[in-house]
Amino acid sequence: MHGTWSQQIVDLVDAYLIWKNGAMPPDEASSMLHSESNDDDSHFQVMTVTLSKLSSSCSFHQRMNEGANTSLIRHGFLSCSPLQPTVAISLNCLEVHHQIRHHKVSFSVQAMTKVICALHNCTYFQTFRDQFAIAFDVYLRILSHVQSCVDHALGCDTADWCMLNSCPVCHFKVCPLVYPAHLASIDGNNSLKHIDGSGHADEHIFESSYLIPPEEVEKIKDDVWLQPGTHIGPDPTPTTASDESKCTENWKTANTVSENTVKVFDQTGIFISACRHGILQTLVEMRKSGEL
C-alpha cells in the first residue's frame, strides 16, 4: 500500500468504527445542533458516488489537523487519493462489492464499475475503474486492521490459533475422546504458476492468519528425505528413479517433475490444509518446488 495511506491507517480505522457504530462525535453533534463550526475548521468539495446517486459536487466538513479521508469516512465515504481527494465512493457501495466478491470471486472491479455507470446512465471510463480499485484496496486494508484489533482483544492472534481453534467441531474436546480426535487433508494446486522474472510482481505482503510466510517454509525445505524421482519400496532405503512406482502411474500429481521444469517458475501453486468439515487451516505458496 502507498506509504501515505499507511501513515493514515490508524485514523481511518478509528473513523470507520465511529461511522459503522452510527455514533457521531460529540463536538460534531454540538456543531450541527447550533449550526456553526469552529473557525479553524474547513470544508472541501468532491464528486461522490453511491449506488443510488451520483453527485458532481458535495461539501464535507473537515476539522483542524484532520486528514481529508478521515473526514470522508466519518461521513461514510472513501477517496482514491490519500492527500487531495477529488472523487469519493460511499462505504456502502464498497461493502456491496465486498459481499459480492465473497459469493462470486470472479466478479471483477470492472464489472462493478460498469454496473454503477449503468445505474447512473453515464459512460464507463477506465479511470473510474482504477479509482474504485484503489478505494476498494484501502477499504480492505481498513477491514483487515479492524479484524486484527478484534482478534487481539479476544486473544485469537497467536501463531497457531487457526490450526488449534478454527473448527469448533474438530477442536471441541469431549469425553470420552473420539478416535481419531482430528482428521485433516492437504492438497496442492498447480494452476497458479508464475514464471520467475516475468511481468510485474506486487511485492506487498498480504497479512493473513492462514498464510505461512515463505521465510518459515524455507526453514524446513531441506527436511524432505525423498527427492524427485525416488520412492520407498519394500526395502526402507529409497530406490532409484528408474524403478517403477504404482503411485506415479495412477496419480497425476504424484508424477515425477523435472527439476529444470520447476526452476523456471518462481511460484508453482498453492498448498492448503483443511479439516474434514472443509474449514481452512493453513495456506502456503509452493515456490520453486512441487508438492513436497
CORWO-V519539 format. One record per residue. D_FIRST is the distance of its C-alpha to the first C-alpha in Angstrom with 1 decimal. Layout:
BEGIN
d_first = <D_FIRST/D_FIRST>
END
This chain:
BEGIN
d_first = <0.0/3.8/6.3/8.4/6.7/6.8/10.3/11.3/10.4/13.9/15.7/14.1/15.1/18.6/19.0/18.2/20.8/23.3/22.9/23.1/26.2/27.8/28.7/28.8/28.6/32.2/31.9/30.6/33.2/35.9/34.7/35.1/38.4/39.9/38.2/37.1/34.0/33.5/34.3/31.1/29.0/28.0/27.2/25.0/25.3/22.9/23.5/23.0/22.8/24.3/26.2/29.5/29.1/27.6/28.0/27.9/27.8/27.2/27.5/25.4/26.5/24.2/25.5/25.8/22.8/20.6/17.4/17.8/15.4/17.0/20.3/19.2/18.2/21.6/23.2/21.4/19.0/15.4/14.4/12.0/12.0/10.8/14.2/16.8/16.8/19.5/18.9/18.4/18.5/20.3/18.9/22.0/21.1/17.7/19.5/22.2/19.9/18.4/22.0/23.1/20.5/22.0/25.4/24.7/21.8/22.9/22.5/19.8/17.8/20.4/23.2/21.9/21.6/25.0/26.5/25.3/26.8/30.0/30.3/30.3/32.4/30.2/29.2/26.0/23.7/20.9/19.0/19.1/17.7/14.6/14.4/14.9/12.3/9.5/11.2/11.8/8.3/7.9/11.5/11.0/8.7/11.6/14.1/12.9/13.3/16.6/17.8/17.2/19.3/21.9/22.1/22.6/25.2/27.1/26.9/25.2/22.5/24.7/24.0/26.6/26.6/25.8/28.4/31.0/30.4/28.5/31.8/34.3/37.2/36.7/36.0/38.5/41.5/44.9/48.4/49.9/47.0/46.3/46.6/44.2/42.0/38.8/38.2/35.0/34.1/31.7/31.0/28.8/27.6/28.0/26.6/23.0/23.9/21.8/23.9/23.0/21.9/21.8/19.3/15.6/13.7/10.0/9.8/7.0/9.2/10.3/12.0/15.4/18.9/20.4/18.7/20.6/18.5/20.0/21.1/23.4/24.8/25.7/28.0/30.2/30.1/33.6/35.1/36.0/39.7/40.4/39.1/38.7/42.3/44.0/45.1/47.3/50.8/53.9/53.7/50.8/50.0/47.5/49.3/48.6/46.6/49.9/50.9/50.4/48.1/48.6/44.9/43.6/46.2/45.4/41.6/39.3/36.4/38.8/39.8/39.4/36.6/37.2/35.3/34.7/33.2/30.6/29.8/28.5/25.7/22.5/22.1/25.2/24.1/23.3/25.8/26.1/28.6/29.9/32.9/36.0/34.7/31.7/29.1/26.3/26.4/24.4/22.3/22.0/21.2/24.2/23.5/26.4/28.9/30.5/31.3/32.3>
END
